């Protein structure tokens, strides 16, 4: 076999996405080392103002990170949360009373006009505004009262990978700061992330199941549900496979009817209460003969058709999504390569999506 030249390596499909996935342990460590003190300071200032409600604003991958924050804020702090519909402000001109409301806007670039406009309007309506971005010089950061830089470094691949996990960890540290915690439980993540990312051969074997898939279903519950949504998004934007994500509870309310013995299903099973709540769904899927792959703890993987065992021992449930998404990012990459496509350059996508 002819050796690969440096020019071949530069042109290798997916090399940018692959490289950015590999950076994630370093990014996580950077947040814990450099970002955490600033996040704690911001959290203390916000906590002193005792917000009564939280609204989360985002699009795409960042929307899945915001959904993760919703679970954290409601479970860990008992604060009611909502995911905003920006068109109520940008298209319809609504101006709700947002006094004593914390509005968190999550965006990789901080450049989308509707995110900037809705955050500006929220601040004018009396909200405490916090932006979470990978760009401290962005228009969104400029209009927000507070800003958290997720410190992921430049992200050039169109599919977001390292900015997603960086956003998850930053939001976890924010919520821990709001409740007076130090976020020490997150210190295990960089080493465990490196361990997961080193198992690419396992993921490549899983990917062979989906090379000719025409549809996929991804399901989870609790903290794992944002992971299911993000995994579906990654598969759709890289390999163009229609990937449908459902809460396990919603899957039982109708969509289960489309699952049969040739329908690939990926279940994200968090080791904790979310995984326990998903168990009846897993039982129903097995009963229908679904081609079930599990990402989660070893006993759940052993009971499925195939899967990827996550190192969940000693990792609190609310931090497991940072690890859960890693094999699924790799899966999207490997499936796309197997189908002869380039995950670095999905068709019809731009790095900064300017919605209005």
Secondary structure as the mmCIF struct_conf table of DSSP 4:
data_model
#
loop_
_struct_conf.conf_type_id
_struct_conf.id
_struct_conf.beg_label_comp_id
_struct_conf.beg_label_asym_id
_struct_conf.beg_label_seq_id
_struct_conf.end_label_comp_id
_struct_conf.end_label_asym_id
_struct_conf.end_label_seq_id
HELX_LH_PP_P HELX_LH_PP_P1 UNK A 2 UNK A 5
HELX_RH_AL_P HELX_RH_AL_P1 UNK A 6 UNK A 11
TURN_TY1_P TURN_TY1_P1 UNK A 13 UNK A 14
HELX_RH_AL_P HELX_RH_AL_P2 UNK A 15 UNK A 22
TURN_TY1_P TURN_TY1_P2 UNK A 23 UNK A 23
HELX_RH_AL_P HELX_RH_AL_P3 UNK A 24 UNK A 30
HELX_RH_PI_P HELX_RH_PI_P1 UNK A 31 UNK A 35
HELX_RH_AL_P HELX_RH_AL_P4 UNK A 36 UNK A 48
TURN_TY1_P TURN_TY1_P3 UNK A 49 UNK A 49
BEND BEND1 UNK A 52 UNK A 52
STRN STRN1 UNK A 53 UNK A 57
HELX_RH_AL_P HELX_RH_AL_P5 UNK A 60 UNK A 72
HELX_RH_PI_P HELX_RH_PI_P2 UNK A 73 UNK A 77
STRN STRN2 UNK A 81 UNK A 83
TURN_TY1_P TURN_TY1_P4 UNK A 86 UNK A 86
HELX_RH_AL_P HELX_RH_AL_P6 UNK A 87 UNK A 90
TURN_TY1_P TURN_TY1_P5 UNK A 91 UNK A 92
TURN_TY1_P TURN_TY1_P6 UNK A 99 UNK A 100
STRN STRN3 UNK A 101 UNK A 107
BEND BEND2 UNK A 108 UNK A 110
HELX_RH_AL_P HELX_RH_AL_P7 UNK A 113 UNK A 124
TURN_TY1_P TURN_TY1_P7 UNK A 125 UNK A 126
STRN STRN4 UNK A 128 UNK A 133
BEND BEND3 UNK A 134 UNK A 134
TURN_TY1_P TURN_TY1_P8 UNK A 136 UNK A 137
BEND BEND4 UNK A 138 UNK A 138
HELX_RH_AL_P HELX_RH_AL_P8 UNK A 139 UNK A 143
BEND BEND5 UNK A 144 UNK A 145
STRN STRN5 UNK A 146 UNK A 149
BEND BEND6 UNK A 157 UNK A 159
HELX_RH_AL_P HELX_RH_AL_P9 UNK A 162 UNK A 178
TURN_TY1_P TURN_TY1_P9 UNK A 179 UNK A 180
HELX_RH_3T_P HELX_RH_3T_P1 UNK A 184 UNK A 188
HELX_RH_AL_P HELX_RH_AL_P10 UNK A 189 UNK A 197
TURN_TY1_P TURN_TY1_P10 UNK A 198 UNK A 199
HELX_RH_AL_P HELX_RH_AL_P11 UNK A 200 UNK A 207
HELX_RH_3T_P HELX_RH_3T_P2 UNK A 208 UNK A 210
TURN_TY1_P TURN_TY1_P11 UNK A 211 UNK A 212
BEND BEND7 UNK A 214 UNK A 214
STRN STRN6 UNK A 216 UNK A 220
HELX_RH_3T_P HELX_RH_3T_P3 UNK A 222 UNK A 224
HELX_RH_AL_P HELX_RH_AL_P12 UNK A 225 UNK A 239
STRN STRN7 UNK A 243 UNK A 247
HELX_RH_AL_P HELX_RH_AL_P13 UNK A 248 UNK A 252
TURN_TY1_P TURN_TY1_P12 UNK A 253 UNK A 254
HELX_RH_3T_P HELX_RH_3T_P4 UNK A 255 UNK A 258
TURN_TY1_P TURN_TY1_P13 UNK A 261 UNK A 262
STRN STRN8 UNK A 264 UNK A 269
TURN_TY1_P TURN_TY1_P14 UNK A 271 UNK A 272
HELX_RH_AL_P HELX_RH_AL_P14 UNK A 273 UNK A 287
TURN_TY1_P TURN_TY1_P15 UNK A 288 UNK A 289
STRN STRN9 UNK A 291 UNK A 296
HELX_RH_AL_P HELX_RH_AL_P15 UNK A 298 UNK A 302
TURN_TY1_P TURN_TY1_P16 UNK A 303 UNK A 303
BEND BEND8 UNK A 304 UNK A 305
STRN STRN10 UNK A 306 UNK A 309
TURN_TY1_P TURN_TY1_P17 UNK A 313 UNK A 314
HELX_RH_3T_P HELX_RH_3T_P5 UNK A 317 UNK A 319
HELX_RH_AL_P HELX_RH_AL_P16 UNK A 320 UNK A 338
TURN_TY1_P TURN_TY1_P18 UNK A 339 UNK A 340
TURN_TY1_P TURN_TY1_P19 UNK A 343 UNK A 344
BEND BEND9 UNK A 345 UNK A 345
TURN_TY1_P TURN_TY1_P20 UNK A 347 UNK A 348
BEND BEND10 UNK A 351 UNK A 352
#
